[in-house]
Amino acid sequence: MKYGLDDRTLVSDAKNSWKSVPTLPLLPLKNLVIFPTLVAPVAVGRARSLASVKVSANGSREVIVVLQRDPEAEEPAQEELHEIGTLCTVSRVEERNGGAQVIVQGNQRVQIDVVDEVDDYLSVAYTPIDDLSIDLDDNVEPRIEALHRETLELAKEIANSLNPDKGDQIFQQFIGQIDEPISQMYKIASVAQNLSTEERQELLEIDSTEELLTRIHEVLQHEHAVTEIQKEIQSQAREDVEHQQREHVLRHQKRAIEQALGEDEGDEDIAELKDELRQANLPEAVQKEVDRELKRLSRMS
């Protein structure tokens, strides 16, 4: 069975010609985007996906991964896949519970041309897409360099906001140890909490260095603003809790002092009982006796 992007007749006519083009096993992903140069674990459970991984592991160890448009589709056709994916190297396969945990490293973005079902797995003919790059040692455009610097600075500020004690260490672990600027941007895109899977796919499809930097910078600006607001909320919540705790302690201290002095008129139960007795309109002699007993009761521990 063969699928085409737009015209099934055209795909059918191309049936013989595309087979001469290099092909690789295809691994559709439900909720994960693999960026070039990055290493990521992939949980594989579907039969065709497992077959693709096995063919790759026993062959060139290369596979094309691509995000499917509908994460609920179990056997997506080509029209249900995004047109841009990533050529990856399969570095490790661990079979478990009828599936597999696969470690892949992204190598290059590719255009999905034709998908074909071969035996029990999907095979894809593809076109490589030129990599984005920034050479900071060359005469890079000032705006590109400024966007790059500002984006890294924002990433470091966010790390320090989330963890003041180990922020620099976290930044270095995730971003700082990567030398290539585009790889840094892809890493930020892969870990940013406020990005959906579809938004990550949109970043993968960007063909302009400046646009990628601009989009990542916007993502981090939003993340930084959210982080600062969260800190304000947490700080206010701590102050409210501390104020309530302080009032609670002072109230108990005040009550203990009043009891020691025989002046504790603040007991809620006694106060409530006094109100009820006053509303009963007792005779004067009875009221005096009640007041005496209430005063004695209030002095008791």
Backbone as CSV, one residue per row, in Angstrom:
resi,resn,N_x,N_y,N_z,CA_x,CA_y,CA_z,C_x,C_y,C_z
1,MET,0.858,-1.204,0.000,0.000,0.000,0.000,0.879,1.234,0.000
2,LYS,0.559,2.233,-0.846,1.413,3.391,-0.995,0.608,4.656,-0.739
3,TYR,1.236,5.637,-0.122,0.558,6.881,0.213,1.286,8.022,-0.451
4,GLY,0.545,9.046,-0.842,1.152,10.237,-1.423,0.805,11.451,-0.620
5,LEU,1.574,12.538,-0.792,1.302,13.767,-0.046,0.027,14.421,-0.546
6,ASP,-0.093,14.562,-1.860,-1.244,15.297,-2.386,-2.010,14.481,-3.434
7,ASP,-1.308,13.830,-4.342,-1.951,13.203,-5.487,-1.591,11.725,-5.517
8,ARG,-2.532,10.848,-5.200,-2.249,9.423,-5.169,-1.919,8.877,-6.553
9,THR,-2.512,9.475,-7.602,-2.206,9.029,-8.964,-0.754,9.305,-9.302
10,LEU,-0.285,10.499,-8.902,1.107,10.864,-9.143,2.042,9.911,-8.413
11,VAL,1.667,9.556,-7.187,2.479,8.623,-6.420,2.512,7.259,-7.095
12,SER,1.364,6.839,-7.603,1.297,5.555,-8.277,2.179,5.538,-9.506
13,ASP,2.171,6.633,-10.281,3.012,6.722,-11.476,4.491,6.710,-11.116
14,ALA,4.790,7.220,-9.896,6.193,7.289,-9.481,6.651,6.019,-8.780
15,LYS,5.814,4.999,-8.781,6.067,3.796,-8.000,7.410,3.167,-8.326
16,ASN,7.724,3.111,-9.596,8.971,2.463,-9.971,10.176,3.374,-9.808
17,SER,9.984,4.693,-10.049,11.122,5.604,-10.024,11.639,5.844,-8.616
18,TRP,10.754,5.935,-7.601,11.211,6.282,-6.251,11.968,5.149,-5.572
19,LYS,11.764,3.903,-6.096,12.451,2.782,-5.475,13.953,2.843,-5.690
20,SER,14.405,3.629,-6.676,15.840,3.783,-6.889,16.437,4.819,-5.943
21,VAL,15.590,5.583,-5.247,16.042,6.581,-4.293,16.326,5.892,-2.967
22,PRO,17.392,6.304,-2.245,17.676,5.690,-0.936,16.480,5.829,0.002
23,THR,16.184,4.746,0.685,15.072,4.753,1.632,15.561,4.281,2.997
24,LEU,14.767,4.603,4.029,15.068,4.173,5.381,13.771,3.764,6.082
25,PRO,13.866,2.953,7.108,12.671,2.640,7.905,12.110,3.923,8.532
26,LEU,10.795,3.955,8.683,10.116,5.126,9.233,9.578,4.800,10.623
27,LEU,9.799,5.724,11.551,9.308,5.567,12.929,8.400,6.744,13.262
28,PRO,7.062,6.589,13.134,6.147,7.674,13.515,6.100,7.818,15.032
29,LEU,6.064,9.056,15.504,6.007,9.327,16.933,4.710,10.058,17.260
30,LYS,4.112,9.716,18.406,2.835,10.306,18.782,2.982,11.678,19.433
31,ASN,3.925,11.830,20.346,4.014,13.068,21.135,5.453,13.514,21.350
32,LEU,6.304,13.286,20.375,7.716,13.610,20.553,8.318,14.108,19.252
33,VAL,9.091,15.191,19.351,9.832,15.735,18.216,11.319,15.570,18.513
34,ILE,12.048,14.968,17.588,13.488,14.788,17.738,14.200,15.866,16.917
35,PHE,15.036,16.663,17.586,15.768,17.720,16.902,17.159,17.222,16.487
36,PRO,17.694,17.764,15.399,19.050,17.399,14.982,20.058,17.649,16.091
37,THR,21.056,16.785,16.171,22.197,16.800,17.093,21.832,16.344,18.510
38,LEU,20.545,16.227,18.836,20.165,15.889,20.206,19.914,14.391,20.360
39,VAL,20.186,13.882,21.557,19.942,12.483,21.900,18.659,12.407,22.715
40,ALA,17.820,11.433,22.413,16.538,11.318,23.122,16.126,9.858,23.215
41,PRO,15.463,9.484,24.328,14.890,8.136,24.444,13.506,8.109,23.804
42,VAL,13.197,7.012,23.153,11.897,6.850,22.509,11.301,5.517,22.951
43,ALA,10.108,5.559,23.508,9.397,4.335,23.879,8.637,3.831,22.655
44,VAL,8.912,2.611,22.246,8.306,2.036,21.040,7.475,0.828,21.442
45,GLY,6.220,0.811,20.974,5.346,-0.295,21.342,4.538,-0.865,20.201
46,ARG,4.286,-0.056,19.158,3.469,-0.534,18.046,4.246,-1.517,17.174
47,ALA,3.540,-2.474,16.613,4.189,-3.559,15.867,5.021,-3.023,14.696
48,ARG,4.437,-2.130,13.890,5.177,-1.621,12.735,6.383,-0.800,13.164
49,SER,6.238,-0.057,14.271,7.359,0.738,14.775,8.478,-0.164,15.274
50,LEU,8.102,-1.230,15.981,9.108,-2.184,16.449,9.825,-2.833,15.278
51,ALA,9.074,-3.130,14.213,9.681,-3.716,13.024,10.658,-2.743,12.370
52,SER,10.301,-1.466,12.317,11.198,-0.454,11.751,12.493,-0.363,12.553
53,VAL,12.358,-0.376,13.883,13.540,-0.305,14.750,14.426,-1.527,14.536
54,LYS,13.817,-2.703,14.396,14.595,-3.924,14.206,15.347,-3.885,12.879
55,VAL,14.673,-3.437,11.812,15.338,-3.329,10.510,16.499,-2.355,10.584
56,SER,16.283,-1.242,11.266,17.342,-0.242,11.391,18.513,-0.782,12.198
57,ALA,18.215,-1.418,13.348,19.269,-1.921,14.222,20.094,-3.008,13.553
58,ASN,19.456,-3.779,12.671,20.168,-4.860,11.987,20.803,-4.407,10.684
59,GLY,20.603,-3.145,10.330,21.141,-2.643,9.074,22.051,-1.453,9.266
60,SER,21.642,-0.313,8.703,22.481,0.897,8.736,22.429,1.618,10.075
61,ARG,21.502,1.201,10.937,21.247,1.846,12.225,20.718,3.267,12.049
62,GLU,20.153,3.543,10.896,19.525,4.838,10.647,18.028,4.655,10.485
63,VAL,17.273,5.658,10.950,15.823,5.614,10.872,15.321,7.045,10.739
64,ILE,14.200,7.209,10.050,13.555,8.518,9.935,12.440,8.582,10.968
65,VAL,12.507,9.571,11.859,11.430,9.767,12.833,10.624,10.990,12.429
66,VAL,9.318,10.912,12.615,8.449,12.020,12.238,7.243,12.048,13.161
67,LEU,6.782,13.233,13.482,5.610,13.397,14.341,4.344,13.178,13.534
68,GLN,3.434,12.373,14.083,2.147,12.195,13.419,1.192,13.294,13.858
69,ARG,0.285,13.665,12.966,-0.630,14.782,13.235,-1.656,14.424,14.301
70,ASP,-2.117,13.203,14.298,-3.103,12.754,15.288,-2.444,11.725,16.197
71,PRO,-2.196,12.088,17.462,-1.522,11.143,18.355,-2.338,9.896,18.656
72,GLU,-3.624,9.915,18.330,-4.475,8.761,18.590,-4.411,7.732,17.473
73,ALA,-3.891,8.101,16.306,-3.831,7.184,15.166,-2.798,6.092,15.439
74,GLU,-3.227,4.833,15.370,-2.330,3.717,15.652,-1.515,3.320,14.428
75,GLU,-2.090,3.434,13.246,-1.365,3.107,12.024,-1.518,4.270,11.040
76,PRO,-0.807,5.367,11.288,-0.992,6.566,10.463,-0.528,6.380,9.018
77,ALA,-1.327,6.896,8.091,-0.936,6.950,6.683,-0.098,8.205,6.458
78,GLN,0.455,8.364,5.256,1.370,9.477,5.018,0.703,10.831,5.228
79,GLU,-0.555,10.939,4.828,-1.241,12.221,4.995,-1.482,12.552,6.472
80,GLU,-1.308,11.580,7.348,-1.470,11.795,8.786,-0.137,12.070,9.485
81,LEU,0.920,12.227,8.670,2.243,12.526,9.210,2.662,13.928,8.800
82,HIS,3.466,14.577,9.634,4.046,15.853,9.243,5.049,15.623,8.114
83,GLU,5.270,16.663,7.326,6.117,16.509,6.143,7.603,16.642,6.455
84,ILE,7.933,17.181,7.636,9.336,17.341,8.021,9.628,16.437,9.203
85,GLY,10.658,15.611,9.060,11.083,14.729,10.138,12.580,14.839,10.346
86,THR,13.148,13.867,11.043,14.576,13.895,11.362,15.205,12.540,11.088
87,LEU,16.321,12.552,10.374,17.105,11.345,10.184,17.911,11.117,11.458
88,CYS,17.753,9.942,12.048,18.392,9.653,13.341,19.246,8.399,13.271
89,THR,20.210,8.338,14.153,21.003,7.131,14.360,20.478,6.403,15.584
90,VAL,20.224,5.112,15.442,19.786,4.291,16.570,21.034,3.821,17.305
91,SER,21.221,4.320,18.519,22.429,3.986,19.260,22.234,2.824,20.230
92,ARG,20.978,2.597,20.668,20.738,1.503,21.605,19.283,1.082,21.561
93,VAL,19.065,-0.219,21.674,17.702,-0.764,21.723,17.619,-1.728,22.895
94,GLU,16.681,-1.467,23.801,16.444,-2.350,24.944,15.005,-2.847,24.883
95,GLU,14.837,-4.127,24.628,13.496,-4.702,24.564,12.957,-4.875,25.970
96,ARG,11.674,-4.513,26.154,11.035,-4.632,27.465,9.521,-4.686,27.334
97,ASN,8.914,-5.624,28.038,7.447,-5.728,28.138,6.744,-5.679,26.782
98,GLY,7.248,-6.407,25.827,6.612,-6.445,24.522,6.918,-5.247,23.651
99,GLY,7.679,-4.280,24.163,8.067,-3.107,23.384,9.564,-2.919,23.440
100,ALA,9.990,-1.674,23.307,11.423,-1.388,23.342,11.655,0.056,23.747
101,GLN,12.763,0.265,24.433,13.245,1.610,24.740,14.422,1.864,23.796
102,VAL,14.267,2.860,22.938,15.251,3.113,21.892,15.907,4.468,22.139
103,ILE,17.227,4.502,22.076,17.966,5.760,22.189,18.387,6.173,20.785
104,VAL,17.963,7.358,20.381,18.298,7.846,19.043,18.999,9.191,19.147
105,GLN,19.809,9.490,18.145,20.443,10.801,18.043,20.051,11.419,16.713
106,GLY,19.491,12.642,16.782,19.103,13.337,15.574,20.327,13.761,14.768
107,ASN,20.251,13.585,13.474,21.366,13.958,12.599,21.029,15.115,11.670
108,GLN,19.885,15.015,10.993,19.567,16.008,9.966,18.068,16.045,9.717
109,ARG,17.567,17.223,9.436,16.156,17.343,9.056,15.961,16.789,7.640
110,VAL,14.782,16.204,7.411,14.486,15.647,6.091,13.050,15.973,5.697
111,GLN,12.830,15.992,4.400,11.489,16.128,3.837,10.962,14.728,3.533
112,ILE,9.780,14.411,4.038,9.162,13.114,3.760,8.558,13.160,2.365
113,ASP,9.065,12.318,1.465,8.579,12.336,0.074,7.512,11.274,-0.157
114,VAL,7.874,10.013,-0.008,6.934,8.918,-0.260,7.093,7.868,0.828
115,VAL,5.956,7.417,1.352,5.946,6.374,2.370,5.352,5.113,1.767
116,ASP,6.018,3.986,2.006,5.558,2.716,1.455,5.606,1.658,2.543
117,GLU,4.650,0.727,2.510,4.638,-0.359,3.470,5.424,-1.529,2.892
118,VAL,6.521,-1.879,3.539,7.376,-2.971,3.095,7.327,-4.074,4.143
119,ASP,6.860,-5.246,3.739,6.687,-6.347,4.700,5.824,-5.862,5.861
120,ASP,6.404,-5.762,7.055,5.611,-5.380,8.222,6.034,-4.040,8.808
121,TYR,6.754,-3.229,8.037,7.162,-1.909,8.524,6.999,-0.869,7.423
122,LEU,7.139,0.413,7.809,7.029,1.505,6.847,8.417,1.929,6.391
123,SER,8.538,2.138,5.093,9.782,2.634,4.515,9.505,3.992,3.889
124,VAL,10.502,4.885,3.919,10.272,6.237,3.436,11.394,6.676,2.512
125,ALA,11.004,7.290,1.395,11.956,8.000,0.541,11.943,9.456,0.981
126,TYR,13.107,10.060,1.088,13.196,11.371,1.710,14.200,12.252,0.992
127,THR,14.113,13.557,1.286,15.066,14.528,0.762,15.720,15.247,1.937
128,PRO,17.046,15.197,2.064,17.720,15.907,3.159,17.512,17.413,3.045
129,ILE,17.428,18.090,4.189,17.280,19.544,4.255,18.562,20.129,4.831
130,ASP,19.065,21.168,4.201,20.306,21.793,4.659,20.182,22.235,6.113
131,ASP,21.246,22.010,6.873,21.255,22.387,8.275,21.350,23.901,8.446
132,LEU,20.697,24.411,9.479,20.901,25.799,9.877,22.234,25.896,10.606
133,SER,22.877,27.058,10.537,24.173,27.186,11.211,24.448,28.644,11.547
134,ILE,25.256,28.826,12.589,25.755,30.154,12.979,27.236,29.998,13.292
135,ASP,28.054,30.758,12.609,29.491,30.736,12.875,29.846,32.016,13.624
136,LEU,29.945,31.901,14.950,30.207,33.081,15.769,31.619,33.621,15.571
137,ASP,32.509,32.805,15.026,33.874,33.270,14.774,33.983,34.074,13.485
138,ASP,32.963,33.955,12.653,32.950,34.691,11.391,32.264,36.036,11.612
139,ASN,32.096,36.787,10.538,31.426,38.091,10.637,29.913,37.885,10.674
140,VAL,29.436,37.389,11.807,28.012,37.132,11.955,27.268,38.461,12.081
141,GLU,26.031,38.487,11.573,25.230,39.709,11.638,25.008,40.104,13.097
142,PRO,25.076,41.391,13.399,24.913,41.854,14.779,23.600,41.395,15.407
143,ARG,22.511,41.419,14.644,21.216,41.005,15.209,21.244,39.519,15.576
144,ILE,21.856,38.695,14.737,21.946,37.264,15.023,22.746,37.041,16.300
145,GLU,23.881,37.708,16.410,24.725,37.546,17.582,24.018,38.051,18.841
146,ALA,23.310,39.181,18.712,22.594,39.742,19.860,21.473,38.804,20.318
147,LEU,20.717,38.254,19.376,19.648,37.315,19.714,20.213,36.082,20.410
148,HIS,21.333,35.598,19.897,21.949,34.413,20.488,22.380,34.686,21.928
149,ARG,23.072,35.802,22.154,23.543,36.141,23.505,22.370,36.333,24.462
150,GLU,21.368,37.082,24.016,20.233,37.384,24.882,19.452,36.116,25.222
151,THR,19.334,35.211,24.274,18.612,33.958,24.509,19.320,33.110,25.558
152,LEU,20.637,33.010,25.463,21.390,32.241,26.455,21.307,32.898,27.830
153,GLU,21.334,34.227,27.861,21.240,34.934,29.136,19.881,34.687,29.786
154,LEU,18.822,34.706,28.989,17.485,34.413,29.510,17.413,32.993,30.054
155,ALA,18.000,32.057,29.326,17.990,30.666,29.772,18.695,30.533,31.118
156,LYS,19.802,31.250,31.291,20.536,31.188,32.552,19.725,31.824,33.679
157,GLU,19.050,32.936,33.406,18.230,33.594,34.430,17.082,32.696,34.874
158,ILE,16.468,32.003,33.926,15.370,31.096,34.261,15.872,29.963,35.149
159,ALA,17.033,29.412,34.799,17.609,28.328,35.607,17.876,28.795,37.029
160,ASN,18.392,30.016,37.190,18.669,30.543,38.525,17.400,30.905,39.278
161,SER,16.353,31.293,38.563,15.079,31.577,39.220,14.451,30.299,39.759
162,LEU,14.546,29.231,38.973,13.960,27.959,39.389,14.759,27.304,40.505
163,ASN,16.078,27.504,40.471,16.928,26.891,41.496,18.104,27.823,41.786
164,PRO,17.925,28.765,42.729,18.982,29.746,43.007,20.309,29.126,43.414
165,ASP,20.266,27.954,44.049,21.497,27.327,44.523,22.278,26.636,43.412
166,LYS,21.549,26.056,42.446,22.226,25.268,41.413,21.869,25.733,39.998
167,GLY,21.401,26.970,39.862,20.979,27.463,38.552,22.078,27.429,37.508
168,ASP,23.251,27.910,37.868,24.368,27.912,36.917,24.750,26.489,36.523
169,GLN,24.693,25.589,37.475,25.033,24.192,37.197,24.010,23.566,36.245
170,ILE,22.739,23.869,36.472,21.681,23.350,35.599,21.838,23.897,34.189
171,PHE,22.105,25.199,34.073,22.305,25.803,32.758,23.472,25.141,32.039
172,GLN,24.573,24.951,32.756,25.749,24.344,32.140,25.465,22.919,31.704
173,GLN,24.699,22.198,32.499,24.390,20.805,32.198,23.555,20.677,30.930
174,PHE,22.565,21.562,30.773,21.650,21.435,29.645,22.081,22.229,28.412
175,ILE,22.629,23.410,28.606,22.897,24.305,27.480,24.378,24.633,27.335
176,GLY,25.020,24.985,28.452,26.365,25.524,28.387,27.399,24.593,27.797
177,GLN,27.183,23.274,27.945,28.163,22.331,27.434,28.030,22.105,25.930
178,ILE,27.019,22.679,25.317,26.836,22.567,23.861,27.514,23.765,23.197
179,ASP,28.347,23.498,22.233,29.110,24.574,21.595,28.376,25.207,20.418
180,GLU,27.667,24.418,19.641,27.067,24.904,18.403,25.773,25.668,18.705
181,PRO,25.630,26.917,18.266,24.464,27.748,18.615,23.120,27.160,18.218
182,ILE,23.010,26.587,17.022,21.726,26.025,16.604,21.364,24.831,17.487
183,SER,22.351,24.031,17.844,22.095,22.910,18.754,21.624,23.418,20.110
184,GLN,22.168,24.557,20.554,21.710,25.158,21.802,20.232,25.534,21.705
185,MET,19.844,26.105,20.562,18.444,26.507,20.382,17.524,25.283,20.365
186,TYR,17.959,24.226,19.685,17.153,23.002,19.650,17.036,22.382,21.045
187,LYS,18.110,22.474,21.832,18.059,21.928,23.188,17.066,22.709,24.037
188,ILE,17.084,24.023,23.923,16.122,24.849,24.648,14.699,24.480,24.241
189,ALA,14.491,24.297,22.930,13.162,23.934,22.433,12.712,22.592,22.987
190,SER,13.645,21.683,23.203,13.284,20.337,23.660,12.923,20.300,25.139
191,VAL,13.418,21.274,25.938,13.175,21.244,27.384,12.233,22.346,27.868
192,ALA,11.899,23.309,27.011,11.022,24.411,27.425,9.662,23.865,27.850
193,GLN,9.216,24.243,29.044,7.990,23.689,29.604,6.727,24.248,28.960
194,ASN,6.815,25.436,28.398,5.608,26.075,27.872,5.395,25.817,26.390
195,LEU,6.073,24.822,25.820,5.900,24.485,24.411,5.108,23.188,24.264
196,SER,4.124,23.201,23.379,3.396,21.973,23.054,4.197,21.182,22.020
197,THR,3.782,19.954,21.792,4.466,19.122,20.794,4.348,19.746,19.408
198,GLU,3.185,20.281,19.086,2.995,20.908,17.772,3.879,22.138,17.620
199,GLU,4.067,22.894,18.696,4.935,24.072,18.636,6.390,23.655,18.435
200,ARG,6.790,22.544,19.034,8.147,22.039,18.793,8.304,21.621,17.324
201,GLN,7.255,21.022,16.765,7.304,20.651,15.351,7.468,21.887,14.469
202,GLU,6.775,22.959,14.827,6.898,24.206,14.064,8.337,24.729,14.111
203,LEU,8.987,24.602,15.257,10.380,25.043,15.378,11.294,24.172,14.526
204,LEU,11.006,22.867,14.473,11.805,21.971,13.644,11.707,22.352,12.167
205,GLU,10.563,22.861,11.755,10.332,23.156,10.343,10.896,24.500,9.911
206,ILE,11.360,25.335,10.830,11.874,26.663,10.484,13.152,26.543,9.663
207,ASP,13.215,27.291,8.564,14.367,27.237,7.655,15.257,28.463,7.742
208,SER,14.936,29.392,8.636,15.710,30.626,8.767,16.374,30.669,10.143
209,THR,17.682,30.919,10.145,18.415,31.023,11.402,17.856,32.142,12.271
210,GLU,17.631,33.305,11.682,17.123,34.442,12.445,15.739,34.154,13.007
211,GLU,14.881,33.498,12.205,13.539,33.182,12.689,13.590,32.202,13.844
212,LEU,14.467,31.198,13.762,14.585,30.232,14.857,15.036,30.921,16.133
213,LEU,16.065,31.775,16.035,16.540,32.505,17.207,15.445,33.398,17.785
214,THR,14.721,34.070,16.916,13.655,34.964,17.363,12.567,34.194,18.089
215,ARG,12.155,33.058,17.532,11.095,32.261,18.157,11.539,31.710,19.514
216,ILE,12.771,31.207,19.597,13.267,30.677,20.862,13.373,31.795,21.896
217,HIS,13.798,32.975,21.450,13.894,34.118,22.361,12.516,34.482,22.907
218,GLU,11.502,34.472,22.061,10.136,34.759,22.494,9.655,33.712,23.501
219,VAL,9.977,32.462,23.235,9.594,31.385,24.153,10.199,31.616,25.536
220,LEU,11.480,31.977,25.576,12.148,32.178,26.854,11.678,33.455,27.551
221,GLN,11.352,34.481,26.790,10.792,35.686,27.411,9.506,35.349,28.151
222,HIS,8.646,34.586,27.508,7.387,34.174,28.148,7.667,33.311,29.370
223,GLU,8.598,32.364,29.233,8.931,31.471,30.339,9.509,32.261,31.516
224,HIS,10.336,33.254,31.215,10.945,34.072,32.263,9.870,34.868,33.005
225,ALA,8.923,35.450,32.262,7.844,36.213,32.887,7.000,35.317,33.787
226,VAL,6.673,34.119,33.304,5.882,33.177,34.100,6.640,32.781,35.369
227,THR,7.941,32.546,35.227,8.765,32.156,36.375,8.784,33.245,37.438
228,GLU,8.910,34.507,37.017,8.932,35.618,37.969,7.593,35.749,38.692
229,ILE,6.492,35.566,37.964,5.170,35.634,38.588,5.002,34.493,39.592
230,GLN,5.470,33.296,39.239,5.408,32.165,40.167,6.182,32.458,41.443
231,LYS,7.349,33.091,41.309,8.134,33.440,42.497,7.378,34.420,43.380
232,GLU,6.711,35.421,42.767,5.933,36.387,43.540,4.788,35.696,44.278
233,ILE,4.099,34.777,43.586,2.986,34.055,44.204,3.482,33.208,45.367
234,GLN,4.588,32.504,45.164,5.137,31.666,46.221,5.593,32.496,47.409
235,SER,6.204,33.652,47.129,6.661,34.530,48.201,5.481,35.058,49.005
236,GLN,4.416,35.477,48.321,3.238,35.979,49.009,2.576,34.885,49.839
237,ALA,2.551,33.665,49.271,1.950,32.546,49.994,2.743,32.250,51.265
238,ARG,4.072,32.290,51.179,4.898,32.058,52.370,4.657,33.135,53.419
239,GLU,4.550,34.391,52.968,4.302,35.481,53.917,2.953,35.306,54.606
240,ASP,1.932,34.904,53.848,0.604,34.695,54.436,0.640,33.577,55.479
241,VAL,1.326,32.485,55.138,1.416,31.361,56.071,2.170,31.777,57.325
242,GLU,3.276,32.487,57.155,4.057,32.931,58.310,3.246,33.885,59.188
243,HIS,2.464,34.768,58.558,1.627,35.695,59.322,0.579,34.938,60.134
244,GLN,-0.048,33.937,59.499,-1.057,33.147,60.200,-0.435,32.366,61.357
245,GLN,0.757,31.810,61.113,1.428,31.071,62.174,1.806,31.998,63.329
246,ARG,2.266,33.197,62.997,2.642,34.167,64.028,1.428,34.563,64.851
247,GLU,0.296,34.814,64.210,-0.932,35.159,64.927,-1.378,34.015,65.833
248,HIS,-1.246,32.788,65.319,-1.655,31.620,66.095,-0.817,31.509,67.376
249,VAL,0.496,31.691,67.245,1.388,31.605,68.402,1.082,32.718,69.403
250,LEU,0.892,33.951,68.895,0.623,35.076,69.774,-0.706,34.903,70.506
251,ARG,-1.700,34.346,69.827,-2.990,34.126,70.463,-2.862,33.156,71.627
252,HIS,-2.094,32.090,71.405,-1.916,31.106,72.473,-1.099,31.688,73.622
253,GLN,-0.101,32.509,73.283,0.676,33.150,74.343,-0.204,34.098,75.169
254,LYS,-1.047,34.851,74.476,-1.935,35.781,75.163,-2.886,35.027,76.087
255,ARG,-3.427,33.910,75.602,-4.356,33.134,76.414,-3.660,32.562,77.658
256,ALA,-2.407,32.095,77.456,-1.665,31.538,78.590,-1.407,32.605,79.646
257,ILE,-1.075,33.830,79.213,-0.834,34.925,80.160,-2.118,35.279,80.904
258,GLU,-3.246,35.352,80.163,-4.521,35.693,80.799,-4.941,34.635,81.809
259,GLN,-4.681,33.351,81.449,-5.031,32.292,82.402,-4.177,32.390,83.661
260,ALA,-2.884,32.726,83.473,-2.000,32.850,84.631,-2.424,33.995,85.535
261,LEU,-2.982,35.072,84.930,-3.407,36.237,85.691,-4.863,36.153,86.114
262,GLY,-5.534,35.093,85.699,-6.948,34.977,86.028,-7.797,35.949,85.249
263,GLU,-7.332,36.337,84.063,-8.062,37.335,83.278,-8.499,36.794,81.928
264,ASP,-8.550,35.490,81.822,-8.867,34.906,80.514,-10.360,35.003,80.244
265,GLU,-10.730,36.021,79.526,-12.135,36.180,79.129,-12.304,35.894,77.646
266,GLY,-11.241,35.373,77.043,-11.301,35.213,75.586,-11.638,33.821,75.125
267,ASP,-11.858,32.910,76.041,-12.159,31.547,75.623,-13.470,31.533,74.840
268,GLU,-13.420,30.974,73.650,-14.585,31.037,72.760,-15.784,30.284,73.338
269,ASP,-15.501,29.127,73.944,-16.613,28.344,74.490,-17.300,29.077,75.636
270,ILE,-16.490,29.679,76.547,-17.059,30.407,77.673,-17.814,31.637,77.193
271,ALA,-17.231,32.333,76.188,-17.881,33.521,75.651,-19.228,33.157,75.047
272,GLU,-19.248,32.009,74.329,-20.500,31.575,73.721,-21.532,31.226,74.792
273,LEU,-21.060,30.591,75.885,-21.966,30.232,76.982,-22.511,31.473,77.673
274,LYS,-21.664,32.503,77.838,-22.116,33.755,78.443,-23.224,34.393,77.620
275,ASP,-23.030,34.393,76.297,-24.044,35.003,75.424,-25.369,34.270,75.543
276,GLU,-25.302,32.952,75.587,-26.544,32.174,75.689,-27.268,32.438,77.020
277,LEU,-26.488,32.555,78.116,-27.096,32.785,79.422,-27.679,34.185,79.529
278,ARG,-27.012,35.162,78.904,-27.561,36.523,78.926,-28.892,36.582,78.195
279,GLN,-28.978,35.809,77.097,-30.218,35.803,76.326,-31.346,35.081,77.064
280,ALA,-30.967,34.328,78.119,-31.992,33.580,78.864,-32.733,34.453,79.872
281,ASN,-32.243,35.696,80.095,-32.905,36.621,81.023,-33.133,35.975,82.399
282,LEU,-32.047,35.516,83.009,-32.142,34.869,84.315,-32.451,35.898,85.417
283,PRO,-33.038,35.441,86.512,-33.246,36.335,87.655,-31.902,36.858,88.147
284,GLU,-31.932,38.021,88.806,-30.693,38.698,89.204,-29.835,37.835,90.112
285,ALA,-30.446,37.175,91.077,-29.686,36.346,92.013,-29.028,35.175,91.291
286,VAL,-29.780,34.577,90.368,-29.240,33.448,89.589,-28.118,33.915,88.692
287,GLN,-28.311,35.114,88.081,-27.291,35.638,87.166,-25.980,35.884,87.883
288,LYS,-26.086,36.397,89.179,-24.862,36.629,89.941,-24.120,35.319,90.196
289,GLU,-24.860,34.282,90.530,-24.236,32.984,90.784,-23.604,32.407,89.515
290,VAL,-24.313,32.600,88.397,-23.780,32.130,87.106,-22.486,32.853,86.778
291,ASP,-22.471,34.181,86.957,-21.261,34.957,86.661,-20.088,34.505,87.531
292,ARG,-20.386,34.203,88.809,-19.324,33.761,89.695,-18.728,32.432,89.227
293,GLU,-19.624,31.515,88.847,-19.155,30.204,88.388,-18.402,30.309,87.056
294,LEU,-18.865,31.216,86.171,-18.179,31.393,84.890,-16.793,31.970,85.097
295,LYS,-16.667,32.898,86.061,-15.359,33.474,86.335,-14.417,32.419,86.884
296,ARG,-14.958,31.551,87.758,-14.133,30.473,88.300,-13.722,29.501,87.186
297,LEU,-14.649,29.228,86.290,-14.375,28.313,85.182,-13.305,28.860,84.239
298,SER,-13.357,30.180,84.015,-12.405,30.779,83.088,-10.972,30.761,83.607
299,ARG,-10.838,30.624,84.973,-9.496,30.580,85.544,-8.896,29.175,85.497
300,MET,-9.712,28.198,85.210,-9.225,26.826,85.173,-8.393,26.602,83.918
301,SER,-7.387,25.726,83.994,-6.526,25.424,82.872,-7.329,24.622,81.848
